[in-house]
Every structure is written in C-alpha cells, then in structure tokens.
Amino acid sequence: MNRIRDLREDMDLRQIDVANSTGIDQKTLSNYETGKTNPDSEAIVKLADFFGVSTDYLLCRTAKNKPSAEALSKKISRIQTELTKIMKDIEKYY
C-alpha cells in the first residue's frame, strides 16, 4: 500500500515513528508499504486515524484525501490549545 508510505513520507516520519504511535510493528508496517502483506481492518483504522485520512483513501478506494471527522476534531482542538497559549503570552506583554 503505497499510500501508507506516501503519507508517512509527507509527514517526514520514519517507519519506527508510525509504529510507535500506532502500536503496529515496524516490520509489519514495512511489509504493508512494500505490498508483501495487507493490513487487517484494525490496522487500517489505526493508520487512517493516525494519518487523519479516511479508510477509503488509505485503501485507494478514492483519490480524495478527506480527513475524517475525528481527525478534524483533533486538529481543531490542537488549534484551540495553541490559540489559548498565544493569548496568554500576549496578555503577559500587555
């Protein structure tokens, strides 16, 4: 599944980084990327959640890289947290 490799490389991550974050063995991840084995449904969901894409995109069922609702929610939460930190920093100076 080249999409896994493409997504990983787009994020400048090593296989071990993805493995540590998803709980998928690095060798298993390597086998997915080279097409030696295919991920089971649990691995597909873990990888889609990690990369913030739909399972259909990961499985090459669609060319549209739409983030999942959960990924968007997490991204919004991270942005809100960052904005809160910025506002606190600004308050220190004014």
Backbone bond lengths (Angstrom), bond angles and torsions (degrees), N, CA, C in turn:
res aa  C-N    CA-C-N  psi(-1)  N-CA   C-N-CA  omega(-1)  CA-C   N-CA-C  phi
1 M - - - 1.459 - - 1.520 108.39 -
2 N 1.281 115.68 98.16 1.462 120.22 -177.54 1.523 112.82 -67.00
3 R 1.327 117.70 -21.96 1.461 118.98 179.30 1.523 110.40 -62.72
4 I 1.298 117.30 -35.52 1.470 119.64 178.56 1.519 109.30 -61.97
5 R 1.310 116.78 -49.21 1.467 120.83 179.05 1.524 110.67 -62.09
6 D 1.335 116.88 -44.95 1.462 120.34 -179.40 1.529 111.32 -60.02
7 L 1.315 116.67 -46.23 1.465 120.36 179.59 1.524 110.99 -63.80
8 R 1.316 116.06 -43.00 1.467 120.48 179.46 1.519 110.60 -61.56
9 E 1.323 116.76 -47.02 1.461 120.63 -179.09 1.525 111.57 -67.47
10 D 1.325 117.41 -35.49 1.470 120.66 176.91 1.529 111.39 -60.85
11 M 1.330 115.61 -29.47 1.462 120.51 179.72 1.523 112.09 -94.03
12 D 1.345 116.70 6.01 1.468 122.41 -179.05 1.531 111.78 54.93
13 L 1.327 115.14 44.77 1.458 120.65 179.20 1.516 110.82 -110.92
14 R 1.313 114.85 151.90 1.460 120.76 173.05 1.527 108.13 -91.59
15 Q 1.304 116.24 162.45 1.460 119.33 177.92 1.517 110.89 -57.65
16 I 1.312 117.20 -39.18 1.459 120.62 -178.67 1.527 111.21 -64.15
17 D 1.342 117.74 -32.08 1.459 121.29 177.64 1.529 110.12 -64.55
18 V 1.336 115.84 -46.11 1.462 121.04 178.85 1.524 109.68 -65.97
19 A 1.314 116.18 -42.07 1.465 120.73 179.77 1.529 110.86 -59.54
20 N 1.307 116.92 -46.68 1.464 120.85 -179.64 1.523 112.02 -64.48
21 S 1.316 117.62 -36.06 1.461 121.38 -177.96 1.518 113.41 -78.52
22 T 1.317 117.26 -28.29 1.463 120.58 -175.35 1.525 113.45 -103.94
23 G 1.325 116.71 -17.81 1.458 120.08 -175.76 1.519 113.17 81.50
24 I 1.329 116.24 9.02 1.465 121.35 176.73 1.526 107.73 -91.78
25 D 1.310 116.71 129.50 1.457 121.75 -179.14 1.532 110.83 -55.06
26 Q 1.321 117.17 140.82 1.468 121.94 -177.76 1.521 111.45 -60.66
27 K 1.313 118.32 -40.91 1.468 121.78 179.04 1.532 110.00 -65.10
28 T 1.319 116.87 -39.86 1.460 121.16 177.30 1.524 110.10 -63.07
29 L 1.318 116.18 -43.60 1.459 121.20 177.47 1.525 110.72 -60.80
30 S 1.318 116.98 -41.54 1.456 121.88 177.14 1.534 110.35 -60.47
31 N 1.323 116.14 -42.62 1.466 120.00 178.31 1.528 111.82 -63.98
32 Y 1.325 117.50 -36.42 1.471 120.19 175.72 1.525 109.88 -62.85
33 E 1.325 115.75 -46.02 1.462 120.21 -176.18 1.528 112.27 -65.79
34 T 1.302 117.52 -33.25 1.464 120.12 -179.11 1.522 112.78 -89.95
35 G 1.318 116.74 -7.48 1.459 120.55 179.32 1.516 114.18 83.76
36 K 1.321 117.28 9.67 1.467 119.89 178.37 1.523 111.56 -68.52
37 T 1.330 115.52 -35.36 1.465 121.22 175.41 1.520 108.54 -137.98
38 N 1.320 115.42 162.78 1.460 121.19 177.07 1.523 109.59 -110.98
39 P 1.328 116.45 143.06 1.459 118.86 179.55 1.526 111.39 -69.62
40 D 1.328 115.79 147.23 1.454 119.49 173.79 1.533 108.28 -79.66
41 S 1.317 116.51 176.59 1.472 120.03 -174.61 1.522 112.02 -62.24
42 E 1.312 117.48 -36.24 1.470 120.17 179.21 1.527 110.82 -64.16
43 A 1.322 117.33 -43.35 1.463 121.31 179.25 1.528 110.90 -66.32
44 I 1.317 116.66 -38.52 1.467 120.29 179.04 1.526 110.25 -61.08
45 V 1.321 116.09 -45.35 1.462 119.97 179.62 1.523 110.62 -64.27
46 K 1.328 117.96 -44.08 1.470 121.22 178.13 1.523 111.21 -58.51
47 L 1.328 115.74 -46.02 1.465 119.80 -178.29 1.523 111.82 -68.20
48 A 1.316 117.20 -41.48 1.471 120.41 178.32 1.526 110.13 -61.78
49 D 1.328 117.05 -44.05 1.467 120.30 178.01 1.525 110.92 -63.60
50 F 1.322 116.67 -43.52 1.457 120.21 -178.85 1.526 111.39 -61.76
51 F 1.331 116.81 -45.61 1.462 120.66 -177.38 1.524 113.02 -83.72
52 G 1.336 116.61 -9.99 1.467 119.80 178.83 1.513 112.79 72.17
53 V 1.320 116.90 36.77 1.463 121.44 179.22 1.525 108.72 -126.52
54 S 1.312 116.20 168.24 1.455 119.87 176.77 1.529 109.96 -76.99
55 T 1.309 115.52 157.23 1.459 119.15 175.95 1.518 110.06 -65.41
56 D 1.334 117.54 -34.06 1.466 120.28 177.57 1.523 111.28 -61.29
57 Y 1.321 117.34 -39.98 1.465 119.90 177.97 1.527 110.03 -65.12
58 L 1.312 115.90 -44.52 1.460 120.36 -179.51 1.523 111.49 -61.92
59 L 1.331 116.80 -34.89 1.462 121.88 -179.31 1.529 113.24 -87.81
60 C 1.333 116.20 6.04 1.476 122.81 -179.83 1.532 112.03 63.13
61 R 1.323 116.24 28.10 1.470 120.20 175.86 1.523 111.16 -85.00
62 T 1.323 116.37 -13.57 1.453 122.11 176.64 1.520 108.19 -146.98
63 A 1.306 115.25 151.02 1.465 120.13 177.98 1.531 110.79 -92.34
64 K 1.325 115.69 -9.67 1.466 119.98 -178.66 1.514 109.87 -84.30
65 N 1.291 114.40 123.15 1.460 120.75 -179.27 1.523 108.84 -90.85
66 K 1.319 115.99 74.23 1.458 120.64 179.43 1.518 109.21 -87.67
67 P 1.314 116.53 128.65 1.457 117.60 175.93 1.522 110.41 -69.91
68 S 1.299 116.05 149.53 1.460 120.11 177.82 1.528 109.03 -73.11
69 A 1.326 115.84 162.24 1.464 120.97 178.62 1.529 110.10 -60.20
70 E 1.328 116.46 -39.26 1.463 120.30 179.19 1.525 110.75 -64.56
71 A 1.328 117.01 -41.07 1.461 120.50 179.58 1.523 110.81 -64.98
72 L 1.321 116.66 -40.42 1.470 119.94 177.69 1.520 110.97 -64.61
73 S 1.316 116.32 -41.10 1.462 120.84 178.75 1.525 110.87 -62.12
74 K 1.318 117.24 -43.15 1.462 121.34 178.39 1.525 110.75 -64.22
75 K 1.321 116.14 -40.62 1.464 120.29 -179.77 1.530 110.56 -64.82
76 I 1.317 116.42 -43.03 1.467 120.82 177.84 1.520 110.05 -61.60
77 S 1.321 116.87 -42.15 1.461 121.24 179.19 1.529 111.18 -62.01
78 R 1.349 116.36 -43.24 1.469 119.58 178.19 1.529 110.92 -63.45
79 I 1.323 117.05 -40.18 1.465 120.87 179.22 1.523 110.08 -65.14
80 Q 1.337 117.53 -42.52 1.458 120.87 178.63 1.522 111.23 -61.84
81 T 1.313 116.36 -41.81 1.461 120.72 178.20 1.524 110.57 -62.33
82 E 1.318 115.95 -44.48 1.470 120.39 179.51 1.531 111.00 -64.55
83 L 1.310 117.21 -41.10 1.472 120.44 178.44 1.528 111.16 -63.98
84 T 1.311 116.94 -38.87 1.459 120.89 177.67 1.524 110.24 -61.79
85 K 1.324 117.10 -43.19 1.468 121.38 178.00 1.523 110.76 -62.60
86 I 1.319 116.35 -42.85 1.466 120.67 179.76 1.522 110.61 -63.23
87 M 1.318 116.62 -43.36 1.472 120.49 179.64 1.530 110.52 -62.69
88 K 1.318 118.37 -39.70 1.463 121.21 177.92 1.518 110.69 -65.34
89 D 1.334 117.27 -38.98 1.459 120.76 177.20 1.523 110.95 -64.54
90 I 1.314 116.12 -40.80 1.474 120.35 179.41 1.517 110.23 -64.43
91 E 1.334 116.56 -41.31 1.481 120.72 -179.38 1.524 111.30 -61.75
92 K 1.313 117.12 -29.52 1.472 120.40 179.82 1.524 111.40 -64.72
93 Y 1.315 116.01 -31.02 1.458 120.94 -174.82 1.514 113.61 -95.58
94 Y 1.329 118.57 -8.55 1.457 120.66 -177.66 1.486 112.39 -126.98
